[in-house]
């Protein structure tokens, strides 16, 4: 006896219930390569995963997409965890995605490049957005694991270089699920907290590890939190050879946490040494200047002395010449040659016979004396 006919929707509903109750298909992990990747305006993501012989359509709900730790791209090899269900409208079975994990070092490198290209195209790495690291900070914030070796290295270096700086540790998870969200949330909290308003610089990072260990610092949520930070950020993740997305978006990249500590605070002993050297150099320059000025002053005084002596000599010669002229023209000297001087009573010299007035007294001066007489015609 034939079964009663069912509608297409009823059939798809039945198949969906069967698939959902299957212990394997209800929680399955599948590996493959992403293709036909499409981001929908609703936040959902659609794509296929393929191997050499087959493919399956995938649906990644927006509620799970927000927990994605990687930037997806065509050709990326991934491991998908989810469940098989029927896409009722199309009547096809679909892998509904709960989480995506990148498979292998090569694919991690590809995921890294995809994220780097995305954020770079948005301008998050532009130098125009980089804030200067303060030269003389008052307070440093350290965002890292409070139990890791990195925080101890940073504290040791900062306190040995500068004991005037206050340090605050903001503990976060630095690897594993939830680490990126923890770091991003801490950065936002620090920037919003009035009690953190005096923090001059933030050091964000951790010590070395595998690519997977460092991956939290490659996630978009951390990159955007660093970019939003009004406080300058130094990224200090891993070792010299390690590069993360945080390094590119931060205001400054340090090769290691130790290098970040050296970059964040000035070395007071080095400043003192430079100040002492500058002081010694200035003293040498001042002494040289004084000696030079003294030599210059001595030369100037010598020139003045020579000029004065020359002027005095010239004036002495002029005086001697004038003395000779005066002596040569002294009337008394002329009187010694037989000449005499005739003056009236008022002392006026009589130079003509017509000037004589009868009855008046006159004075006749010779070399050795004078005679007063009265003129009678």
Buried (B, 14 or more C-beta within 10 A) or exposed (E): EEEEEEEEEEBBBEBBEEBBEEEEBEEBEBEBBBEEBEBEEEEBBBBBBBEEEEEBBBBBBEEBBEBBBBBBBEEBBBBBBBBBBBBBEEEEBBBBBBBBBBBEEEBBEBBBEBBBEBBBEEEBBEEEEBBEBBEEBEBBBBBBBEEBEBBEBBBEBBEBBBEEBEBBBBBBBBBEEEBBBBBBBBBBEBBEEEEBEEBBBBBBBBBBBEBEBBBBBBBBBBBBBBBEBEBBBBBBBBEEEBBBBBBBBBBBBBBBBBBBBBBBBBBBEEEEEEEEEEEEEEEEEEEEEEEEEEEEEEEEEEEEEEEEEEEEEEEEEEEEEEEEEEEEEEEEEBBEEEEEBBBBEEEEEBEEEEEBEEEEEBBBBEEEEEEEEEEEE
